[in-house]
Structure formats: structure tokens, C-alpha cells
């Protein structure tokens, strides 16, 4: 990485279970649903300015924070931009594979 190039970090998230798993990307609040056996990649781009590459954290070098609850994983990216892709790098939209809510048409 050159001195002016922004750093990029990736975090692979796998669903090794038998049920859908919700992946929430914060601070956007976007939801992306993994079917069993599926892998998503969370990307973040850091800052190329100064000593704080990952401006969203109080620690020096943490591009992500991860919270787990049964059936749901929340990833907070600490860069200046973040998004979710499939394992091949294709960006995945918010609501991808979201199950229908009871009573919704």
C-alpha cells in the first residue's frame, strides 16, 4: 500500500448452521440474509490520512466490531465506507434474501 492509498479490510462471514442468518451492517442498519452454507464478505475502506486508518474506533487498528445473537450477526465497520458482497465480490443489496414478515403481502 502506498502512502496515499486508502486501506481496505475484509471480513468473511459464514453460515454453517441450518437456518437463515441475518447479517446487519452498521452504522447503515442494512440487513443481508445468509442461507445455510453461504458466505458473505464485509468490506470497509479506511482513511489514507494521518494515524487513524479506521476512524470509527477508539482503538488504533480495528476495522470491524462484531456482535453475535442467535440467528443474527451485526458487523460495525470502522472505516469511511462499508458494504457487503458475496464470496466472488459482487455487492449485495440491503434486504437480500430477507424472509417475508408474518402478515405482509
VOVO-294623 format. One line per field, with one value per atom (N, C-alpha, C): residue number from 1; residue in three letters; atom name; x negated, y, z negated. Coordinates in steps of 0.1 Angstrom, whole numbers, always signed. Each point is the difference from the previous one (the first is absolute). Layout:
# VOVO-294623
i <- c(NUM, ...)
aa <- c(ALA, ...)
at <- c(CA, ...)
u <- c(X, ...)
v <- c(Y, ...)
w <- c(Z, ...)
This chain:
# VOVO-294623
i <- c(1, 1, 1, 2, 2, 2, 3, 3, 3, 4, 4, 4, 5, 5, 5, 6, 6, 6, 7, 7, 7, 8, 8, 8, 9, 9, 9, 10, 10, 10, 11, 11, 11, 12, 12, 12, 13, 13, 13, 14, 14, 14, 15, 15, 15, 16, 16, 16, 17, 17, 17, 18, 18, 18, 19, 19, 19, 20, 20, 20, 21, 21, 21, 22, 22, 22, 23, 23, 23, 24, 24, 24, 25, 25, 25, 26, 26, 26, 27, 27, 27, 28, 28, 28, 29, 29, 29, 30, 30, 30, 31, 31, 31, 32, 32, 32, 33, 33, 33, 34, 34, 34, 35, 35, 35, 36, 36, 36, 37, 37, 37, 38, 38, 38, 39, 39, 39, 40, 40, 40, 41, 41, 41, 42, 42, 42, 43, 43, 43, 44, 44, 44, 45, 45, 45, 46, 46, 46, 47, 47, 47, 48, 48, 48, 49, 49, 49, 50, 50, 50, 51, 51, 51, 52, 52, 52, 53, 53, 53, 54, 54, 54, 55, 55, 55, 56, 56, 56, 57, 57, 57, 58, 58, 58, 59, 59, 59, 60, 60, 60, 61, 61, 61, 62, 62, 62, 63, 63, 63, 64, 64, 64, 65, 65, 65, 66, 66, 66, 67, 67, 67, 68, 68, 68, 69, 69, 69, 70, 70, 70, 71, 71, 71, 72, 72, 72, 73, 73, 73, 74, 74, 74, 75, 75, 75, 76, 76, 76, 77, 77, 77, 78, 78, 78, 79, 79, 79, 80, 80, 80, 81, 81, 81, 82, 82, 82, 83, 83, 83, 84, 84, 84, 85, 85, 85, 86, 86, 86, 87, 87, 87, 88, 88, 88, 89, 89, 89, 90, 90, 90, 91, 91, 91, 92, 92, 92, 93, 93, 93, 94, 94, 94, 95, 95, 95, 96, 96, 96, 97, 97, 97, 98, 98, 98, 99, 99, 99, 100, 100, 100, 101, 101, 101, 102, 102, 102, 103, 103, 103, 104, 104, 104, 105, 105, 105)
aa <- c(UNK, UNK, UNK, UNK, UNK, UNK, UNK, UNK, UNK, UNK, UNK, UNK, UNK, UNK, UNK, UNK, UNK, UNK, UNK, UNK, UNK, UNK, UNK, UNK, UNK, UNK, UNK, UNK, UNK, UNK, UNK, UNK, UNK, UNK, UNK, UNK, UNK, UNK, UNK, UNK, UNK, UNK, UNK, UNK, UNK, UNK, UNK, UNK, UNK, UNK, UNK, UNK, UNK, UNK, UNK, UNK, UNK, UNK, UNK, UNK, UNK, UNK, UNK, UNK, UNK, UNK, UNK, UNK, UNK, UNK, UNK, UNK, UNK, UNK, UNK, UNK, UNK, UNK, UNK, UNK, UNK, UNK, UNK, UNK, UNK, UNK, UNK, UNK, UNK, UNK, UNK, UNK, UNK, UNK, UNK, UNK, UNK, UNK, UNK, UNK, UNK, UNK, UNK, UNK, UNK, UNK, UNK, UNK, UNK, UNK, UNK, UNK, UNK, UNK, UNK, UNK, UNK, UNK, UNK, UNK, UNK, UNK, UNK, UNK, UNK, UNK, UNK, UNK, UNK, UNK, UNK, UNK, UNK, UNK, UNK, UNK, UNK, UNK, UNK, UNK, UNK, UNK, UNK, UNK, UNK, UNK, UNK, UNK, UNK, UNK, UNK, UNK, UNK, UNK, UNK, UNK, UNK, UNK, UNK, UNK, UNK, UNK, UNK, UNK, UNK, UNK, UNK, UNK, UNK, UNK, UNK, UNK, UNK, UNK, UNK, UNK, UNK, UNK, UNK, UNK, UNK, UNK, UNK, UNK, UNK, UNK, UNK, UNK, UNK, UNK, UNK, UNK, UNK, UNK, UNK, UNK, UNK, UNK, UNK, UNK, UNK, UNK, UNK, UNK, UNK, UNK, UNK, UNK, UNK, UNK, UNK, UNK, UNK, UNK, UNK, UNK, UNK, UNK, UNK, UNK, UNK, UNK, UNK, UNK, UNK, UNK, UNK, UNK, UNK, UNK, UNK, UNK, UNK, UNK, UNK, UNK, UNK, UNK, UNK, UNK, UNK, UNK, UNK, UNK, UNK, UNK, UNK, UNK, UNK, UNK, UNK, UNK, UNK, UNK, UNK, UNK, UNK, UNK, UNK, UNK, UNK, UNK, UNK, UNK, UNK, UNK, UNK, UNK, UNK, UNK, UNK, UNK, UNK, UNK, UNK, UNK, UNK, UNK, UNK, UNK, UNK, UNK, UNK, UNK, UNK, UNK, UNK, UNK, UNK, UNK, UNK, UNK, UNK, UNK, UNK, UNK, UNK, UNK, UNK, UNK, UNK, UNK, UNK, UNK, UNK, UNK, UNK, UNK, UNK, UNK, UNK, UNK, UNK, UNK, UNK)
at <- c(N, CA, C, N, CA, C, N, CA, C, N, CA, C, N, CA, C, N, CA, C, N, CA, C, N, CA, C, N, CA, C, N, CA, C, N, CA, C, N, CA, C, N, CA, C, N, CA, C, N, CA, C, N, CA, C, N, CA, C, N, CA, C, N, CA, C, N, CA, C, N, CA, C, N, CA, C, N, CA, C, N, CA, C, N, CA, C, N, CA, C, N, CA, C, N, CA, C, N, CA, C, N, CA, C, N, CA, C, N, CA, C, N, CA, C, N, CA, C, N, CA, C, N, CA, C, N, CA, C, N, CA, C, N, CA, C, N, CA, C, N, CA, C, N, CA, C, N, CA, C, N, CA, C, N, CA, C, N, CA, C, N, CA, C, N, CA, C, N, CA, C, N, CA, C, N, CA, C, N, CA, C, N, CA, C, N, CA, C, N, CA, C, N, CA, C, N, CA, C, N, CA, C, N, CA, C, N, CA, C, N, CA, C, N, CA, C, N, CA, C, N, CA, C, N, CA, C, N, CA, C, N, CA, C, N, CA, C, N, CA, C, N, CA, C, N, CA, C, N, CA, C, N, CA, C, N, CA, C, N, CA, C, N, CA, C, N, CA, C, N, CA, C, N, CA, C, N, CA, C, N, CA, C, N, CA, C, N, CA, C, N, CA, C, N, CA, C, N, CA, C, N, CA, C, N, CA, C, N, CA, C, N, CA, C, N, CA, C, N, CA, C, N, CA, C, N, CA, C, N, CA, C, N, CA, C, N, CA, C, N, CA, C, N, CA, C, N, CA, C, N, CA, C, N, CA, C, N, CA, C, N, CA, C, N, CA, C)
u <- c(-8, +8, -9, +3, -8, +4, -7, +2, +14, +5, +13, +11, -2, +10, +8, +14, +8, +0, -1, +0, +14, +0, +13, -1, +11, +0, +12, -1, +11, +2, +13, +4, +9, -3, +8, +10, +13, +10, +6, +0, +5, +13, +9, +12, -3, -4, -3, +12, +11, +11, +10, +12, +11, +12, -1, +10, -6, +9, -4, -7, -10, -7, +0, +4, +1, -14, -5, -12, +4, -3, +4, -13, -1, -12, +3, -8, +2, -12, +2, +11, +11, +1, +10, +13, +0, +12, +5, -8, +5, -1, +10, +1, -2, -8, -3, +1, +7, +3, -8, -7, -8, +8, +1, +6, -11, +4, -10, -10, -13, -11, -5, +6, -4, -10, -8, -11, +2, +0, +0, -14, -3, -12, +3, -3, +2, -13, +1, -11, +0, -11, -1, -12, +1, -11, -4, -12, -5, -5, -5, -5, -15, -4, -14, -7, +7, -5, -4, -11, -4, -2, +1, -3, +12, +12, +13, +6, -5, +5, +15, +4, +14, +6, +6, +4, +12, +7, +12, -3, -13, -3, -9, +1, -9, -13, -2, -12, -8, -12, -9, +3, +2, +0, +11, +12, +12, +10, -1, +9, +15, +2, +13, +3, +12, +5, +12, +0, +11, +7, +14, +9, +8, +1, +8, +12, +11, +12, +5, +7, +5, +8, -4, +7, -4, -10, -3, -15, -6, -14, +0, -5, -1, -14, -4, -14, +0, -7, -2, -13, +0, -13, -5, -13, -6, -7, +2, -6, +9, -3, +8, +11, +0, +10, +0, +12, +0, +11, -1, +10, -1, +10, +0, +0, -8, -1, +2, +2, -1, -14, -3, -14, -8, +7, -6, -2, +4, -2, +12, +11, +12, +7, +2, +7, +14, +4, +13, +9, +12, +9, +6, +4, +7, +13, +4, +12, -2, -12, -3, +4, +10, +5, +8, +4, +8, +13, +2, +13, +12, +11, +13, +4, +4, +5, +14, +4, +14, +10, +10, +10, -3, -12, -4, +5, +3, +5, -11)
v <- c(-12, +12, +12, +10, +12, +9, +11, +9, +7, +2, +7, -9, -13, -10, -3, +0, -3, -15, -5, -14, -6, -13, -7, -12, -3, -12, -8, -13, -9, -10, -3, -10, -10, -12, -11, -4, -2, -4, -13, -11, -13, -4, -6, -6, -15, -6, -14, -7, +7, -6, -5, -3, -5, +9, +12, +11, +12, +9, +13, +8, +8, +8, +14, +10, +14, +6, +7, +8, +15, +7, +14, +8, +10, +8, +14, +3, +13, +9, +13, +8, +1, -7, +2, -7, -10, -8, -8, -3, -9, -14, -8, -14, -8, -11, -9, -15, -9, -13, -11, -8, -11, -13, -7, -14, -9, -12, -10, -3, +0, -2, +12, +11, +12, +8, +8, +9, +14, +10, +14, +5, +12, +7, +14, +5, +14, +7, +11, +8, +14, +6, +14, +6, +13, +8, +10, +0, +9, +13, +8, +13, +0, +7, +0, +12, +7, +12, -3, +4, -1, -14, +0, -13, -8, +6, -8, -5, -12, -6, -4, -4, -4, +10, +10, +12, -4, -10, -4, -7, -2, -7, +8, -3, +7, -7, -11, -8, +3, -3, +4, -7, -13, -8, -10, +4, -9, +4, -7, +4, -5, -10, -5, -2, +0, -5, -9, -12, -10, -4, +0, -4, -12, -10, -12, -2, -3, -4, -13, -9, -11, +4, -4, +3, +13, +8, +13, +3, +6, +6, +14, +9, +14, +4, +5, +5, +15, +7, +14, +3, +6, +3, +14, +1, +12, +8, -3, +8, +12, +6, +11, -5, -12, -6, -15, -7, -14, -6, -13, -6, -15, -8, -14, -6, -11, -6, -15, -7, -15, -4, -13, -5, +4, +3, +3, +15, +8, +15, +8, -7, +8, +6, +13, +7, -5, -1, -5, +11, +2, +11, -3, +10, +0, -8, -9, -8, -13, -3, -12, -12, -8, -13, +2, +12, +3, -8, -7, -8, +9, -5, +8, +1, +12, +2, -6, -6, -5, +11, -2, +10, +10, -1, +9, -6, +8, -5, +1)
w <- c(+0, +0, +0, +9, +1, -11, -3, -11, +2, +12, +2, +3, +0, +4, -13, +2, -12, -2, -13, -3, +2, +3, +2, -9, -8, -8, +4, -2, +4, -12, -2, -11, +6, +0, +6, -11, +4, -10, +7, -7, +5, -8, +7, -7, +1, -11, -1, -7, -3, -6, +10, -5, +8, +2, -5, +1, +7, +4, +5, -11, +4, -10, +6, -9, +4, -3, +10, -1, +1, -11, +0, +1, +9, +2, -6, -10, -7, +3, +1, -5, +9, +12, +9, -4, -8, -4, +12, +10, +11, -4, +5, -3, +12, -2, +11, -6, +7, -6, +7, -8, +5, -2, +11, +0, -6, -5, -4, +10, -4, +9, +8, -2, +8, -8, +8, -5, +5, -8, +4, -4, +6, -4, -3, -12, -4, +3, +8, +4, -7, -3, -4, +5, +3, +5, -11, -3, -11, +6, -9, +4, +4, +10, +4, -7, -8, -7, -14, -5, -14, -5, -14, -7, -3, +3, -3, +13, +3, +13, -1, -12, -3, -9, +5, -8, -9, +2, -8, -13, -3, -12, -9, -13, -10, -1, +6, +0, +13, +0, +12, +13, -1, +13, +0, -1, -1, +11, +12, +11, -3, -9, -2, -15, -4, -13, +3, -6, +3, -12, +1, -11, +5, -8, +4, -9, +6, -7, +7, -6, +7, +13, +11, +13, +6, -6, +5, -4, +10, -3, +5, -9, +3, +2, +11, +3, +1, -8, +0, +7, +11, +7, -5, -2, -6, +11, +12, +11, +4, +11, +5, +9, +5, +8, -2, +1, -1, +9, +3, +8, -2, +5, -1, +14, +2, +13, -2, +11, +0, +0, +0, +0, +12, +11, +13, +1, -10, +1, +5, +4, +5, -12, +1, -11, -2, -13, -3, -6, +5, -4, -14, -7, -12, +3, -10, +2, +7, +5, +7, -7, +6, -6, -13, -2, -13, +0, -11, +0, -1, +5, -1, -14, -4, -14, -1, -11, -1, +2, +8, +2, +11, +6, +11, +13, +10, +13, +10)
